[in-house]
């Protein structure tokens, strides 16, 4: 059985290693916004994060989450 929680922790570790506070970052499938939120918090208001999704409700959910959970 696959342990998705440890998989997400692993991927988030890779994200943190590669994030550049002066860079431009893209979440091309923002879904419910939780990875976008992780990236935004890791960037701490620096750099640029662009979030995209083909489904309008996913964009709305991500926007709502980021507005509620960050100050950036």
VENZI-V978563 format. One record per residue. N is the residue number from 1. RES is the residue in one letter. BURIAL is I if it has 16 or more other C-alpha atoms within 10 Angstrom, else O. Layout:
BEGIN
N RES BURIAL
N RES BURIAL
END
This chain:
BEGIN
1 X O
2 X O
3 X O
4 X O
5 X O
6 X O
7 X O
8 X O
9 X O
10 X O
11 X O
12 X I
13 X O
14 X O
15 X O
16 X O
17 X O
18 X O
19 X O
20 X O
21 X O
22 X O
23 X O
24 X O
25 X I
26 X O
27 X O
28 X O
29 X I
30 X I
31 X I
32 X I
33 X I
34 X O
35 X I
36 X I
37 X I
38 X O
39 X I
40 X I
41 X I
42 X I
43 X I
44 X O
45 X O
46 X O
47 X O
48 X I
49 X I
50 X O
51 X I
52 X I
53 X I
54 X O
55 X O
56 X O
57 X O
58 X I
59 X I
60 X O
61 X I
62 X I
63 X I
64 X O
65 X I
66 X I
67 X O
68 X O
69 X O
70 X O
71 X O
72 X O
END
